Amino acid sequence: MKNRFLAKQGLIVFSSLSMTFLAISCKAQDNFGGLALYTVRDNMGEDAKGTLDKVAEAGYAYVEAAGYNEGKFYGMEPAEFKAYLESKDLKPVSTHMGMVTLENVDQLIADVKAVGFEYFTIPVPPMGMFTFDPGTRTMGMKGTMEDFANVLTTIGKKCEAAGLKLLYHNHDFEFKENAEGVIPIVYLLENTDPKYVNFQMDLFWVTKAGADPVAYFEKYPGRFKSWHVKDMDEEGKFAPVGEGTIDFGRILKEKKTSGMVKYFVEQDMSWDKKPLEVIVISHEGLKKIGFD
C-alpha cells in the first residue's frame, strides 16, 4: 500500500514536471520572428542579459546583434554571449559589423563564427567610405562605387570560405542617384556575385527614398536574404510595425521572389514610447500582418 502511494506521488510529481516542460517548450515554439537589437541598444548597454530576457518574453525567436567591441558582444565573450542566447531560446542569426576593415576582417569573422551567427552584415559603406552630415542629417558615401563593390566582394569571399554569408544593409541614399548619376544599390546588385555578396533590405529606408521594394525583388530576385521590418508614420518618422503607413502585406507576398530567409523588427528611435514597449507592439503587429 505504501509503495503504491509513493508510486502515485512520484507519478504526480513527474506529471507536473512534464507539464512544466511542455509549457516551456510550447512557449518557445510560439515565438517567431527576429529583433534587431539596435532597437534596444541603450537597454543592452545597461543590462544585456536582462534585456535579452525581455526580448524572449516579447515573443521573438532570433536576433541580430549590433554591439561588438574589442572581441566582445555587449561586453560578453563570444562563447558567453552564445550560451546566454541559447539559454533564452534565442537564435543568433545576423550581426551588424560596421567596423570591419580588410585588416581586422579575419578576427571579426572568427568571433562571429564563435557565436553561431549565419549572416555577417555590413550596415554602411565600411573603411571610412560612409559620410553623415549632422546639419542636414543626410547619409552618403565617398570614394568610387568600384572600390566599394570590390571591398564587399573581398570580405564576401572571406565570409564564404568561413561558412558565413555576407549581406549589405541599405539606408536611403543607396536608392537615389549619386553625383555621377548612378544608383548605388543598382551598381552593387549588378557588379557583385551573389555567391559572395547579397543584401539586407531595410523596408523603411527604401520607402523613405521613394523606391518600391517589390520592384527591386522582381528585377533582382533572390538577392535580398533578410529584411528590416520597420514602419513609417505619416510624418515620415519611425513607428512600431503595424502602426505606420507601409503596406507590409503587399511586400510580404513577394517573400519568395525577394529571397528573404529571415526578417528583423527594428525601430531606430521610439519617440514617446520606450524601446522595450515598442518591441512588444511590433511583435503583435507582425501577427496581424501575417509574418511567421
C-alpha positions in Angstrom: 0.0 0.0 0.0 2.8 2.4 0.9 4.7 1.6 -2.3 1.6 2.2 -4.3 1.1 5.6 -2.6 4.7 6.6 -3.2 4.5 5.5 -6.8 1.3 7.6 -7.2 3.0 10.6 -5.6 6.0 10.1 -7.9 3.7 9.9 -10.9 2.1 13.2 -9.9 5.5 14.9 -9.5 6.7 13.5 -12.8 3.4 14.6 -14.5 3.8 18.1 -13.0 7.4 18.4 -14.3 6.3 17.1 -17.7 3.6 19.7 -17.9 6.0 22.5 -16.9 8.5 21.3 -19.5 5.7 21.1 -22.1 4.6 24.7 -21.3 8.1 26.0 -21.7 8.5 24.1 -25.0 5.2 25.4 -26.3 6.2 29.0 -25.4 9.5 28.6 -27.3 7.7 27.2 -30.3 5.2 30.0 -30.2 8.0 32.6 -30.5 8.7 33.7 -34.0 10.4 36.4 -36.0 13.6 38.4 -35.3 14.6 41.5 -33.4 17.4 43.8 -34.4 19.0 44.5 -31.0 19.9 48.0 -32.2 16.3 48.9 -31.3 17.1 48.2 -27.6 20.7 49.3 -27.8 20.6 51.5 -24.7 18.9 48.7 -22.7 21.6 46.3 -23.9 24.3 48.7 -22.8 22.8 48.9 -19.3 21.8 45.2 -18.8 22.3 43.0 -21.8 21.2 39.7 -20.2 18.1 41.3 -18.6 17.2 42.9 -21.9 17.6 39.6 -23.8 15.1 38.1 -21.2 12.6 40.8 -22.2 13.2 40.1 -25.9 12.4 36.4 -25.5 9.4 37.3 -23.3 8.1 39.6 -26.1 7.9 36.6 -28.4 11.0 36.8 -30.6 12.8 33.6 -31.8 16.0 35.1 -33.1 18.1 38.2 -33.0 20.5 40.4 -34.9 23.3 41.9 -32.9 24.8 45.4 -33.2 27.1 45.7 -30.2 30.5 44.3 -31.0 33.6 45.9 -29.5 37.2 44.6 -28.9 36.3 41.0 -29.4 33.1 41.0 -27.2 29.4 41.2 -28.0 27.7 43.5 -25.5 30.6 43.0 -23.1 30.4 39.3 -23.3 33.0 36.9 -24.8 31.5 35.1 -27.9 31.1 31.8 -26.0 29.3 33.5 -23.2 27.0 35.5 -25.5 26.2 32.3 -27.4 25.4 30.4 -24.2 23.1 33.1 -22.9 21.2 33.3 -26.1 20.8 29.6 -26.1 19.5 29.7 -22.5 16.7 32.0 -23.7 15.9 30.0 -26.8 17.1 33.0 -28.9 19.0 32.0 -32.1 21.9 34.2 -33.2 21.2 34.8 -36.9 22.8 38.1 -38.0 25.2 40.7 -36.7 26.0 44.2 -37.9 29.7 44.7 -38.2 30.2 48.3 -39.4 33.7 48.4 -38.0 35.0 45.9 -40.5 38.2 46.6 -42.5 40.4 44.5 -44.6 42.9 44.4 -41.7 40.5 43.2 -39.0 38.1 41.1 -41.0 39.7 37.7 -40.2 39.3 38.3 -36.4 35.8 39.6 -36.8 34.8 36.6 -38.8 36.3 34.3 -36.2 34.3 36.0 -33.4 31.1 36.0 -35.5 31.5 32.3 -36.1 32.1 31.6 -32.4 28.7 32.9 -31.5 27.0 30.9 -34.3 25.7 33.7 -36.5 24.8 32.9 -40.1 25.0 36.4 -41.6 27.9 38.9 -41.4 26.0 42.1 -42.2 27.7 45.4 -43.1 25.3 48.3 -42.2 27.1 51.2 -44.0 29.9 51.6 -46.5 32.9 50.5 -44.5 36.5 51.6 -44.1 35.8 55.4 -44.0 33.6 55.5 -47.1 30.4 56.4 -45.1 29.5 60.0 -44.7 27.0 61.8 -42.5 26.1 65.5 -42.5 24.8 66.3 -38.9 23.4 69.6 -40.2 21.0 68.1 -42.7 21.1 64.6 -41.2 21.8 63.1 -44.6 23.8 60.0 -45.2 26.1 59.2 -48.2 29.4 57.9 -49.2 32.8 59.0 -50.6 35.1 57.0 -52.9 34.1 55.1 -56.0 31.4 52.5 -56.5 34.0 50.2 -58.0 36.1 50.3 -54.8 33.0 49.8 -52.7 31.9 46.7 -54.7 35.5 45.3 -54.6 35.7 45.7 -50.8 32.4 43.9 -50.4 33.5 41.2 -52.7 36.8 40.7 -50.9 35.0 40.5 -47.5 32.3 38.3 -49.0 34.8 35.8 -50.3 36.4 35.5 -46.8 32.9 35.0 -45.3 32.0 32.3 -47.8 35.3 30.5 -47.1 34.4 30.6 -43.4 30.9 29.3 -43.8 29.3 32.7 -43.3 27.1 34.8 -45.7 27.8 38.5 -46.3 24.9 41.0 -46.5 25.0 44.7 -47.1 22.3 46.7 -45.3 20.9 49.9 -47.0 19.7 53.3 -45.9 18.0 55.7 -48.3 21.0 57.1 -50.2 21.8 53.8 -51.9 18.4 54.0 -53.7 19.0 57.6 -55.0 21.2 58.7 -57.9 24.6 60.0 -56.8 26.6 62.8 -58.3 27.6 60.6 -61.2 24.0 59.6 -62.0 24.5 56.1 -60.5 22.1 54.5 -58.1 24.5 52.8 -55.7 22.3 49.8 -54.9 21.8 49.0 -58.6 25.6 49.2 -59.1 26.2 46.8 -56.2 23.5 44.4 -57.4 24.9 44.3 -60.9 28.6 44.3 -60.0 28.8 41.7 -57.2 28.4 37.9 -57.4 25.5 36.5 -55.3 27.8 33.7 -54.2 29.7 36.3 -52.1 27.5 39.4 -51.7 23.8 39.7 -51.0 21.6 42.2 -49.3 19.5 43.1 -46.2 16.7 45.3 -47.3 15.6 47.9 -44.8 12.0 48.5 -45.8 11.7 51.8 -44.1 14.7 53.4 -45.8 13.7 52.1 -49.2 10.3 53.6 -48.8 11.9 56.8 -47.5 14.0 57.0 -50.7 10.8 56.8 -52.8 11.6 53.4 -54.2 9.4 50.3 -54.3 10.8 47.2 -52.6 8.7 44.9 -54.7 10.1 46.3 -58.0 13.6 45.5 -56.7 12.6 42.0 -55.8 11.2 41.4 -59.3 14.2 42.9 -61.0 16.8 41.2 -58.8 15.1 38.1 -57.5 16.8 36.2 -54.7 19.3 38.9 -53.7 17.5 40.2 -50.5 18.1 37.5 -48.0 16.9 39.4 -44.9 14.6 42.4 -44.2 14.4 45.0 -41.6 10.7 45.4 -40.9 10.4 48.9 -39.8 7.3 51.1 -40.2 6.9 54.8 -41.0 4.3 57.2 -39.6 2.5 59.9 -41.6 5.3 62.4 -40.8 7.9 60.0 -42.2 9.2 59.0 -38.8 10.0 55.5 -37.4 6.9 53.8 -36.0 6.1 50.4 -34.5 5.2 47.7 -37.0 1.5 47.9 -37.9 1.1 51.5 -36.7 2.5 53.2 -39.8 1.8 53.6 -43.5 4.0 50.9 -45.1 2.0 48.2 -46.8 3.8 45.2 -45.4 1.1 42.8 -46.6 1.9 43.6 -50.2 5.6 43.3 -49.6 5.3 40.0 -47.7 3.5 38.4 -50.6 6.8 38.7 -52.5 8.9 37.0 -49.8 9.9 34.1 -52.1 10.8 36.5 -55.0 12.9 38.5 -52.7 14.9 35.5 -51.4 14.1 36.6 -47.8 15.1 33.9 -45.3 14.9 35.9 -42.1 13.5 39.3 -41.0 14.1 41.6 -38.1 11.9 44.2 -36.4 13.8 47.4 -36.0 12.9 50.9 -34.8 15.8 53.3 -34.6 14.0 55.8 -32.3 10.9 55.2 -30.2 9.9 58.8 -29.5 7.3 58.9 -26.7 7.4 55.1 -26.1 10.2 53.0 -24.5 12.1 50.6 -26.8 11.0 47.6 -24.7 7.4 48.7 -25.2 7.7 49.1 -29.0 9.2 45.7 -29.5 6.0 44.2 -27.9 3.7 46.4 -30.0 5.7 45.5 -33.2 5.5 41.7 -32.4 1.8 42.0 -32.2 1.8 43.9 -35.5 3.7 41.1 -37.1 1.0 38.6 -36.1 -1.8 40.8 -37.6 0.1 41.3 -40.9 0.8 37.6 -41.3 4.5 37.3 -40.6 5.5 34.0 -39.0 
